[in-house]
Amino acid sequence: AAIEQVTGLRIPPQMANGVAERILEKGVAFDDSSRLLWPENAESQRQVEHVEQMPVLHEFVLDRHHDFLSFLQGLLQIDPEKRLSPERALRHPFLHKECLTEVDRDE
């Protein structure tokens, strides 16, 4: 639930269908369309509140840092087929530009 909250992405059906038994034993459950049953299966209201208070990544990173956000989103992509490989990550524009802007230096 936390990774879905932070990334704003859903766990892909192919991953939901292949969840290990040890994870399912902890109370993680999916509906018939492979969607995470949350918050219905949360252990407590406190747990639900904790996850709901987590910032969504794109709301947490300032607009002027769009390359950084793109880099993080690529690394945190839930679907392994869409996630940045190490090679692609090393070629990402964020790693090939001056990271500090004039605005950042003045702060």
C-alpha positions, 0 to 999 in steps of 0.5 A: 500500500505504501509504494502505491501511495508514494508512486501513485501507481498500482501493483501490476496484475502480473505481480499481484498474481505472483505474490509469494505465499509468505506475503499473503500470510501477512494479510496482503490480499488482492481482488479478482481483478488483481487490485490490492485490497486496501484499506479493507485488509489493513491491520489497523486504522493507525496503519491506514492513516500512516500510509494515507499521510505519506506524500505522493512523490510528484507532489513532494518534488518541486516542479523545477526538479522535473529531471530528478522526479523523472529519475526517481519515478524510473527507479521506483517504477513498480513494474519491473518491465518499465523500471529503469535498468542500471544502464538506462539509469546511468544514461538518465538526463538527471545524471548528465546535467548540472544539478544545482540551478541558480535559484538553488544556489541562492537558497 
